[in-house]
């Protein structure tokens, strides 16, 4: 390819850089080459080609291998050559050479920013071509890491961040464009992913007189929202599919290197928490995330994958994605042994999240078995909580009401006891027969959890409010609608309304509990006397503190 005279200096810098990385070049020769690069870096004609206005270039020239595109490519190659060979962190680089390298960068960036949109493949001016876009990617990556502490960078950081984020998105969604170029074994998307992760994390890097990195983070988010706005759910699923490609690629190396996989998943986690919010993730995304948990080949990958599923679950206030994950086998995927260190902790956090959000006995049983099968000290308090929950509610359910008849029916008048019967509260017991089949046990279990909540520290304010209302309005008619949200962490409640019913002398309680069983559902108990409900709850709350069923019966007899 012929080189334009207008970029002769840039071409010479590229040639010298090639000699620098050659294995046949001696250390003494490299020192001379480096000094020569430093001298050329401050020549007045360097990057002069970039002083032109790209808008005046004929549209026909924006094709691969045209003189214009070759000249701009040479400029990007030159800036990479200077910054990598005059790296200030290298002990062999003199102060003079470092100064020349920075001056070269300062001269390059103000001119280059006008040309980047025309070279950027995501903007459609120049079709993707590795010969031209690999230098652009390397230049952006190089200047990001070498120039973050320089004012010339910070002045234009918001624009640069946006270019890098959109370029990373383009490469992720165009696998053919993500192939390594030349002798470089790194895929371009992997090179840029580390930059995007660093930008989204916005680590503190103060520079007096210039905006903080955390402020510039909004530029990255804005660009990502712009690029990914068309169909976020489909795009998020595609990002997860790319992860499997990275896993396959990483496993093919010897030894396996999962760093690129970890970075890619970490970027997706930040996107789920900060960019794709609020968003109702698709079932396909949940299935892919569970498959990632199942196929995570190492503890380091398992750690970020657990962070991913937590980010997806917490992206919306409902438990829809968590239910899908359980249906897709997340519990069995998390059962896998071998997690150590931070991966072990991340897995414990995922299981703890499930424990806090579910009212399903089946899920709690699996959590209990998981703790028994694993030798994980970190789970000790967690498993103790699961076992306590199962034991307390199961005992109360068994001792209060058994199968289709009341355990205490023979000991006291049914008319009196029905005030305290769990099945009566739930509307499942009609003429001494349970009418809801297998779901009855689950519904009763939810009722037990509701009583647990009402008698807990968080829900005690509700019990006080109900007791106060029952006492103050004992001779007045009305309706009290109470909603309890067991599917939130921590559980919450709200008293929605109270209205007069007219001639009724009794306050009626309408209790609705939102819970997560095998499916998400809101259970509505039959309208019930508020005074009787408060008395029953207080009796059952007292029983929670005891282990003797006879003592519970005596408490009931006293009412």
C-alpha positions as CSV (number, residue, x, y, z in Angstrom):
1,X,0.0,0.0,0.0
2,X,1.3,3.4,-0.9
3,X,1.7,5.9,1.9
4,X,0.6,9.5,1.5
5,X,3.4,12.1,1.9
6,X,1.1,13.9,4.3
7,X,1.5,11.2,6.9
8,X,5.2,10.4,6.3
9,X,6.1,11.2,10.0
10,X,3.3,9.0,11.3
11,X,4.4,6.1,9.0
12,X,8.0,6.5,10.2
13,X,6.8,6.2,13.8
14,X,4.9,3.1,13.0
15,X,8.0,1.6,11.3
16,X,10.2,2.4,14.3
17,X,7.6,0.9,16.7
18,X,7.7,-2.3,14.6
19,X,11.4,-2.5,15.1
20,X,11.0,-1.9,18.9
21,X,8.9,-5.0,19.3
22,X,11.0,-7.2,17.1
23,X,12.9,-10.0,18.9
24,X,16.0,-9.4,16.8
25,X,16.4,-5.9,18.1
26,X,19.1,-5.6,20.8
27,X,18.5,-3.6,24.0
28,X,21.0,-1.0,22.9
29,X,19.3,-0.6,19.6
30,X,15.9,-0.3,21.3
31,X,17.3,2.6,23.4
32,X,18.3,4.4,20.2
33,X,15.0,3.7,18.6
34,X,13.1,5.0,21.6
35,X,15.1,8.2,21.6
36,X,14.4,8.6,17.9
37,X,10.6,8.1,18.5
38,X,10.7,10.8,21.2
39,X,12.3,13.2,18.8
40,X,9.8,12.5,16.1
41,X,6.9,12.8,18.6
42,X,7.4,16.6,18.7
43,X,8.0,17.3,15.1
44,X,5.7,20.2,13.9
45,X,4.2,18.3,11.0
46,X,3.0,15.4,13.1
47,X,-0.7,14.8,12.8
48,X,-1.0,17.7,10.4
49,X,-3.3,15.6,8.3
50,X,-5.9,15.6,11.1
51,X,-6.2,19.4,10.9
52,X,-8.4,19.0,7.9
53,X,-12.2,19.1,8.3
54,X,-13.5,15.5,7.9
55,X,-16.9,16.9,6.8
56,X,-15.3,18.2,3.6
57,X,-14.0,14.8,2.6
58,X,-15.9,13.3,-0.3
59,X,-18.3,10.5,0.8
60,X,-16.7,8.2,-1.9
61,X,-13.4,8.3,0.1
62,X,-14.9,6.7,3.1
63,X,-14.1,3.1,2.0
64,X,-11.5,0.7,3.1
65,X,-8.0,1.3,1.7
66,X,-8.8,4.7,0.3
67,X,-5.9,7.3,0.7
68,X,-8.0,9.3,3.3
69,X,-8.7,6.2,5.4
70,X,-5.2,5.0,5.2
71,X,-3.8,8.3,6.3
72,X,-6.2,8.5,9.3
73,X,-5.3,4.9,10.2
74,X,-1.6,5.8,10.1
75,X,-2.3,8.6,12.6
76,X,-4.0,6.2,15.0
77,X,-1.1,3.7,14.7
78,X,1.4,6.5,15.4
79,X,-0.2,7.6,18.6
80,X,-0.3,4.0,19.8
81,X,3.4,3.6,18.9
82,X,4.4,6.7,20.8
83,X,2.4,6.1,24.0
84,X,3.3,2.4,24.3
85,X,7.1,2.9,23.6
86,X,7.4,6.0,25.8
87,X,5.5,4.5,28.8
88,X,6.5,6.5,31.9
89,X,6.1,3.3,34.1
90,X,9.1,1.7,32.2
91,X,12.4,2.3,34.2
92,X,14.4,2.6,31.0
93,X,12.3,5.5,29.6
94,X,14.0,8.9,30.4
95,X,12.2,12.0,31.6
96,X,12.8,13.6,28.3
97,X,11.1,10.8,26.4
98,X,8.2,10.8,28.8
99,X,7.7,14.6,28.2
100,X,7.8,14.1,24.5
101,X,5.3,11.3,24.6
102,X,2.8,13.4,26.6
103,X,3.3,16.4,24.3
104,X,2.6,14.1,21.3
105,X,-0.7,12.9,23.0
106,X,-1.7,16.5,23.7
107,X,-1.2,17.4,20.0
108,X,-3.1,14.3,18.8
109,X,-6.4,14.2,20.8
110,X,-7.8,17.7,20.0
111,X,-7.4,16.9,16.3
112,X,-8.5,13.3,16.4
113,X,-11.9,13.8,18.1
114,X,-13.3,15.3,14.9
115,X,-12.3,12.2,12.9
116,X,-13.4,9.4,15.3
117,X,-17.1,9.5,14.4
118,X,-16.2,9.0,10.7
119,X,-13.9,6.0,11.5
120,X,-16.3,4.6,14.1
121,X,-18.0,1.4,12.6
122,X,-21.2,1.9,14.8
123,X,-22.0,5.2,13.1
124,X,-22.0,3.8,9.6
125,X,-19.7,6.1,7.7
126,X,-16.9,3.6,7.2
127,X,-17.8,-0.1,6.8
128,X,-16.0,-2.3,9.4
129,X,-12.5,-3.3,8.2
130,X,-9.9,-4.8,10.7
131,X,-7.0,-3.0,9.0
132,X,-8.5,0.3,9.8
133,X,-10.5,-0.3,13.0
134,X,-8.0,-2.3,14.9
135,X,-5.7,0.8,15.1
136,X,-8.7,2.9,16.2
137,X,-9.5,0.4,19.0
138,X,-5.9,0.2,20.1
139,X,-5.6,4.0,20.1
140,X,-8.7,4.4,22.2
141,X,-7.7,1.7,24.6
142,X,-4.1,3.0,24.9
143,X,-5.0,6.6,25.5
144,X,-7.7,5.7,28.0
145,X,-5.2,4.0,30.3
146,X,-2.2,6.3,29.6
147,X,-4.1,9.6,29.6
148,X,-6.6,9.4,32.5
149,X,-4.6,11.6,34.7
150,X,-3.9,14.2,32.1
151,X,-6.1,17.3,31.7
152,X,-6.3,17.0,27.9
153,X,-8.0,13.6,28.5
154,X,-10.3,14.7,31.2
155,X,-11.6,17.7,29.2
156,X,-12.9,15.3,26.5
157,X,-13.4,12.2,28.6
158,X,-17.2,12.2,28.3
159,X,-17.0,12.1,24.5
160,X,-14.2,9.4,24.6
161,X,-16.2,7.3,27.0
162,X,-19.2,7.4,24.7
163,X,-17.1,6.3,21.7
164,X,-15.6,3.4,23.5
165,X,-18.9,2.2,25.0
166,X,-20.7,2.2,21.6
167,X,-17.7,0.6,19.9
168,X,-17.7,-2.2,22.5
169,X,-21.4,-2.8,21.8
170,X,-20.8,-2.9,18.1
171,X,-18.1,-5.6,18.5
172,X,-20.2,-7.7,20.9
173,X,-23.1,-7.8,18.5
174,X,-21.0,-8.3,15.3
175,X,-18.9,-11.5,16.0
176,X,-17.2,-11.4,12.6
177,X,-15.8,-7.9,13.4
178,X,-14.5,-9.2,16.7
179,X,-11.8,-11.4,15.3
180,X,-8.1,-10.8,16.3
181,X,-6.1,-8.8,13.8
182,X,-2.6,-9.7,12.8
183,X,-0.3,-11.3,15.5
184,X,-2.6,-10.0,18.3
185,X,-4.4,-12.9,20.0
186,X,-6.8,-10.7,21.9
187,X,-10.2,-10.1,20.6
188,X,-11.1,-6.3,20.2
189,X,-14.2,-6.6,22.3
190,X,-12.1,-8.1,25.2
191,X,-9.8,-5.1,25.0
192,X,-12.6,-2.6,25.2
193,X,-14.6,-4.5,27.8
194,X,-12.0,-3.9,30.5
195,X,-12.3,-0.1,29.7
196,X,-16.1,-0.2,29.8
197,X,-16.0,-2.0,33.2
198,X,-13.5,0.6,34.5
199,X,-15.7,3.4,33.3
200,X,-18.9,2.0,34.8
201,X,-17.2,1.4,38.1
202,X,-15.9,5.0,38.1
203,X,-13.0,4.5,40.5
204,X,-11.9,7.7,42.3
205,X,-9.2,9.5,40.3
206,X,-9.1,13.2,41.4
207,X,-7.6,15.8,39.1
208,X,-7.9,19.4,40.3
209,X,-9.9,21.6,38.1
210,X,-11.5,18.7,36.1
211,X,-14.6,16.6,36.6
212,X,-14.3,13.5,38.7
213,X,-14.5,10.1,37.0
214,X,-17.8,9.3,38.8
215,X,-19.4,12.4,37.1
216,X,-18.3,11.2,33.7
217,X,-19.9,7.8,34.3
218,X,-23.2,9.3,33.2
219,X,-21.8,9.8,29.7
220,X,-21.2,6.1,29.4
221,X,-24.7,5.3,30.6
222,X,-26.2,7.8,28.2
223,X,-24.4,6.3,25.3
224,X,-25.3,2.8,26.2
225,X,-28.9,3.7,26.6
226,X,-28.8,5.4,23.2
227,X,-27.2,2.4,21.5
228,X,-29.3,-0.3,23.3
229,X,-32.6,1.5,23.3
230,X,-34.3,-0.4,20.5
231,X,-35.0,-3.7,22.2
232,X,-33.3,-3.9,25.7
233,X,-34.7,-7.3,26.6
234,X,-33.4,-8.9,23.4
235,X,-30.1,-7.1,23.6
236,X,-29.6,-8.2,27.3
237,X,-30.2,-11.9,26.3
238,X,-27.7,-11.5,23.4
239,X,-25.1,-10.2,25.9
240,X,-25.6,-13.4,27.9
241,X,-25.3,-15.6,24.8
242,X,-22.0,-13.9,24.0
243,X,-20.8,-15.1,27.4
244,X,-21.0,-18.7,26.3
245,X,-18.9,-18.0,23.3
246,X,-16.3,-16.4,25.7
247,X,-16.5,-19.5,27.9
248,X,-15.8,-21.8,25.0
249,X,-12.9,-19.7,23.9
250,X,-11.4,-19.5,27.4
251,X,-11.7,-23.3,27.9
252,X,-9.8,-23.8,24.7
253,X,-6.7,-22.1,25.9
254,X,-4.0,-23.9,27.9
255,X,-4.2,-23.2,30.7
256,X,-7.8,-21.9,30.7
257,X,-7.9,-18.1,31.1
258,X,-11.3,-16.8,32.3
259,X,-10.4,-13.2,32.8
260,X,-12.2,-12.0,29.7
261,X,-15.3,-13.9,30.8
262,X,-15.3,-12.4,34.3
263,X,-14.9,-8.9,32.8
264,X,-17.7,-9.4,30.3
265,X,-20.1,-10.7,33.0
266,X,-19.1,-7.9,35.4
267,X,-20.1,-5.4,32.7
268,X,-23.5,-7.1,32.3
269,X,-24.0,-7.0,36.0
270,X,-23.4,-3.2,36.0
271,X,-25.7,-2.8,33.0
272,X,-28.5,-4.8,34.8
273,X,-28.1,-2.6,37.9
274,X,-27.5,0.8,36.4
275,X,-28.5,0.9,32.7
276,X,-31.2,-1.6,32.1
277,X,-33.4,-0.3,34.9
278,X,-36.2,-0.5,35.4
279,X,-36.6,-3.4,33.1
280,X,-38.7,-6.5,33.1
281,X,-36.2,-9.2,32.1
282,X,-37.3,-11.8,29.7
283,X,-37.7,-15.5,30.6
284,X,-35.0,-16.3,28.0
285,X,-32.5,-14.1,29.9
286,X,-33.3,-15.9,33.2
287,X,-32.8,-19.3,31.5
288,X,-29.4,-18.2,30.1
289,X,-28.4,-16.8,33.5
290,X,-29.3,-20.2,35.2
291,X,-27.3,-22.0,32.4
292,X,-24.3,-19.8,33.2
293,X,-24.6,-20.8,36.9
294,X,-24.8,-24.4,35.9
295,X,-21.8,-24.3,33.5
296,X,-19.5,-21.9,35.4
297,X,-16.2,-23.8,35.2
298,X,-14.4,-22.1,38.1
299,X,-14.9,-20.4,41.4
300,X,-13.9,-17.0,40.0
301,X,-16.5,-17.3,37.3
302,X,-19.1,-18.6,39.7
303,X,-18.7,-15.4,41.8
304,X,-19.6,-13.0,39.1
305,X,-22.4,-15.3,37.8
306,X,-24.0,-15.2,41.2
307,X,-23.7,-11.4,41.2
308,X,-25.5,-11.6,37.8
309,X,-28.5,-13.6,38.9
310,X,-28.9,-11.3,42.0
311,X,-28.8,-8.3,39.7
312,X,-31.5,-9.8,37.5
313,X,-33.7,-10.8,40.5
314,X,-33.4,-7.4,42.1
315,X,-34.1,-5.4,38.9
316,X,-37.9,-5.4,39.6
317,X,-39.9,-5.3,42.8
318,X,-41.8,-8.5,42.0
319,X,-40.4,-12.0,42.2
320,X,-41.2,-12.9,38.6
321,X,-37.6,-13.5,37.6
322,X,-36.8,-15.4,40.8
323,X,-39.7,-17.8,40.2
324,X,-38.5,-18.4,36.6
325,X,-35.0,-19.1,37.9
326,X,-36.4,-21.6,40.4
327,X,-38.4,-23.3,37.6
328,X,-35.3,-23.4,35.5
329,X,-33.4,-25.3,38.2
330,X,-31.3,-22.5,39.9
331,X,-31.4,-24.4,43.2
332,X,-29.8,-27.5,41.7
333,X,-27.3,-25.3,39.8
334,X,-26.2,-23.6,43.1
335,X,-25.8,-27.1,44.7
336,X,-22.6,-27.7,42.9
337,X,-19.6,-28.2,45.1
338,X,-16.2,-26.6,44.7
339,X,-17.0,-23.0,45.3
340,X,-14.3,-21.3,47.5
341,X,-13.4,-17.9,48.7
342,X,-15.5,-15.1,47.3
343,X,-17.5,-17.5,45.1
344,X,-18.6,-19.3,48.2
345,X,-19.8,-16.0,49.7
346,X,-21.6,-15.0,46.5
347,X,-23.4,-18.3,46.3
348,X,-24.4,-17.8,50.0
349,X,-25.9,-14.4,49.1
350,X,-27.9,-15.8,46.3
351,X,-29.3,-18.5,48.5
352,X,-30.0,-16.0,51.3
353,X,-31.9,-13.9,48.8
354,X,-34.1,-16.9,47.9
355,X,-34.7,-17.7,51.5
356,X,-35.8,-14.2,52.3
357,X,-38.2,-14.0,49.4
358,X,-39.9,-17.4,49.3
359,X,-42.8,-18.8,51.3
360,X,-42.6,-22.2,49.5
361,X,-42.0,-25.1,51.8
362,X,-40.5,-27.1,48.9
363,X,-37.9,-24.4,48.3
364,X,-37.1,-24.1,52.0
365,X,-36.6,-27.9,52.2
366,X,-34.1,-27.8,49.3
367,X,-32.2,-25.0,51.0
368,X,-32.1,-27.1,54.2
369,X,-30.8,-30.1,52.3
370,X,-28.2,-27.9,50.5
371,X,-26.8,-26.8,53.9
372,X,-26.6,-30.4,55.1
373,X,-24.8,-31.6,52.0
374,X,-22.2,-28.8,52.0
375,X,-19.4,-28.2,54.4
376,X,-19.8,-24.4,54.4
377,X,-19.3,-22.6,57.7
378,X,-20.6,-19.4,56.0
379,X,-24.0,-21.1,55.8
380,X,-24.3,-22.0,59.5
381,X,-26.5,-19.1,60.6
382,X,-28.4,-19.1,57.3
383,X,-29.3,-22.8,57.5
384,X,-30.2,-22.4,61.2
385,X,-32.7,-19.8,60.1
386,X,-34.1,-22.0,57.4
387,X,-34.4,-24.9,59.8
388,X,-36.0,-22.7,62.5
389,X,-38.6,-21.4,60.0
390,X,-39.5,-24.9,58.8
391,X,-39.7,-26.3,62.3
392,X,-41.7,-23.5,63.8
393,X,-44.3,-23.2,61.0
394,X,-44.7,-27.0,60.5
395,X,-45.2,-27.6,64.3
396,X,-47.7,-24.8,64.5
397,X,-49.5,-26.1,61.4
398,X,-49.5,-29.7,62.7
399,X,-50.6,-28.9,66.2
400,X,-53.2,-26.4,65.4
401,X,-55.0,-28.1,62.5
402,X,-54.4,-31.5,61.1
403,X,-55.6,-32.7,57.7
404,X,-59.3,-32.3,57.3
405,X,-60.3,-31.9,61.0
406,X,-59.3,-29.8,63.8
407,X,-56.9,-31.3,66.4
408,X,-58.8,-29.6,69.2
409,X,-62.3,-30.3,68.1
410,X,-62.7,-33.0,70.7
411,X,-61.4,-30.8,73.5
412,X,-63.7,-27.8,73.1
413,X,-66.8,-26.6,71.4
414,X,-66.4,-26.2,67.6
415,X,-68.2,-22.9,67.7
416,X,-65.7,-21.5,70.1
417,X,-62.6,-23.1,68.5
418,X,-63.4,-22.0,64.9
419,X,-62.2,-18.6,65.9
420,X,-58.6,-20.0,66.1
421,X,-58.7,-22.5,63.2
422,X,-56.1,-21.8,60.5
423,X,-58.2,-23.5,57.9
424,X,-61.2,-21.4,58.8
425,X,-59.2,-18.2,58.5
426,X,-58.0,-19.2,55.1
427,X,-61.4,-20.2,53.8
428,X,-60.2,-23.7,53.0
429,X,-62.3,-25.6,55.5
430,X,-65.9,-26.0,54.6
431,X,-68.1,-28.5,56.6
432,X,-65.0,-30.0,58.1
433,X,-63.4,-30.8,54.8
434,X,-60.4,-29.1,53.1
435,X,-61.5,-27.9,49.7
436,X,-58.3,-26.8,48.0
437,X,-56.4,-30.1,47.6
438,X,-52.7,-30.0,47.7
439,X,-52.5,-26.2,47.7
440,X,-54.2,-26.1,51.1
441,X,-51.0,-26.9,52.9
442,X,-49.1,-24.1,51.1
443,X,-51.9,-21.6,51.8
444,X,-51.9,-22.6,55.5
445,X,-48.1,-22.2,55.4
446,X,-48.5,-18.6,54.1
447,X,-50.9,-17.9,56.9
448,X,-48.4,-19.1,59.4
449,X,-45.8,-16.8,57.9
450,X,-48.3,-13.9,58.0
451,X,-48.7,-14.6,61.7
452,X,-45.0,-14.8,62.1
453,X,-44.6,-11.4,60.5
454,X,-47.4,-9.7,62.5
455,X,-45.9,-10.9,65.8
456,X,-42.3,-10.0,64.7
457,X,-40.6,-6.7,65.4
458,X,-41.3,-5.3,61.9
459,X,-45.0,-6.3,61.9
460,X,-45.7,-5.5,65.5
461,X,-46.9,-2.0,64.6
462,X,-49.6,-3.6,62.5
463,X,-50.8,-5.8,65.4
464,X,-50.9,-2.7,67.7
465,X,-52.9,-0.8,65.0
466,X,-55.3,-3.6,64.6
467,X,-55.8,-4.0,68.3
468,X,-56.3,-0.3,68.8
469,X,-58.9,-0.2,65.9
470,X,-60.7,-3.2,67.3
471,X,-60.9,-1.6,70.7
472,X,-61.8,1.9,69.6
473,X,-64.4,0.8,67.0
474,X,-65.9,-2.2,68.8
475,X,-69.4,-0.9,68.5
476,X,-69.1,0.7,65.0
477,X,-69.4,-0.9,61.6
478,X,-66.7,-0.6,59.1
479,X,-64.2,-2.5,56.9
480,X,-60.4,-2.5,57.2
481,X,-58.4,-3.6,54.2
482,X,-54.9,-4.8,55.1
483,X,-52.2,-5.8,52.6
484,X,-49.2,-7.8,53.7
485,X,-46.3,-8.2,51.2
486,X,-44.4,-11.4,52.1
487,X,-42.7,-11.2,48.7
488,X,-40.7,-8.2,49.7
489,X,-37.5,-8.1,51.6
490,X,-38.0,-7.3,54.4
491,X,-41.8,-8.0,54.4
492,X,-44.1,-4.9,54.5
493,X,-47.7,-4.1,55.2
494,X,-50.1,-1.3,54.4
495,X,-53.6,-0.4,55.8
496,X,-55.4,0.7,52.6
497,X,-58.8,1.9,53.7
498,X,-61.4,2.0,56.4
499,X,-65.1,2.8,55.6
500,X,-68.4,2.6,57.4
501,X,-70.7,-0.2,56.3
502,X,-73.9,1.3,57.6
503,X,-76.0,-0.8,60.0
504,X,-73.3,-3.4,60.8
505,X,-72.0,-3.2,64.4
506,X,-68.8,-5.1,63.6
507,X,-65.5,-4.1,62.0
508,X,-64.7,-6.5,59.2
509,X,-61.1,-7.3,58.3
510,X,-60.2,-7.9,54.7
511,X,-56.7,-9.4,54.7
512,X,-54.7,-9.9,51.5
513,X,-51.3,-11.5,51.5
514,X,-49.0,-11.3,48.5
515,X,-46.7,-14.3,48.6
516,X,-44.4,-16.4,46.4
517,X,-45.4,-20.1,46.3
518,X,-44.9,-22.2,43.2
519,X,-46.3,-19.2,41.4
520,X,-46.8,-15.6,42.6
521,X,-50.2,-15.1,44.0
522,X,-52.2,-12.9,46.3
523,X,-54.2,-14.8,48.8
524,X,-57.4,-13.1,50.1
525,X,-58.8,-14.5,53.3
526,X,-62.6,-14.4,53.8
527,X,-63.8,-11.2,55.4
528,X,-63.5,-11.8,59.1
529,X,-64.3,-10.0,62.4
530,X,-61.4,-7.8,63.3
531,X,-61.9,-8.3,67.0
532,X,-61.9,-12.1,66.6
533,X,-58.8,-12.0,64.3
534,X,-56.8,-9.9,66.8
535,X,-57.7,-12.3,69.7
536,X,-56.7,-15.3,67.5
537,X,-53.4,-13.7,66.4
538,X,-52.5,-12.8,70.0
539,X,-53.2,-16.4,71.1
540,X,-51.1,-17.9,68.3
541,X,-48.4,-15.3,68.9
542,X,-48.3,-16.5,72.5
543,X,-48.1,-20.1,71.4
544,X,-45.0,-19.2,69.2
545,X,-43.1,-18.7,72.5
546,X,-44.0,-22.1,73.9
547,X,-43.5,-25.7,73.0
548,X,-46.4,-27.3,74.9
549,X,-49.6,-27.7,73.0
550,X,-51.5,-28.0,76.3
551,X,-50.3,-24.5,77.3
552,X,-51.6,-23.2,74.0
553,X,-54.9,-24.8,74.7
554,X,-55.1,-23.2,78.1
555,X,-54.4,-19.8,76.5
556,X,-57.3,-20.4,74.1
557,X,-59.6,-21.4,77.0
558,X,-58.8,-18.2,78.9
559,X,-60.1,-16.0,76.0
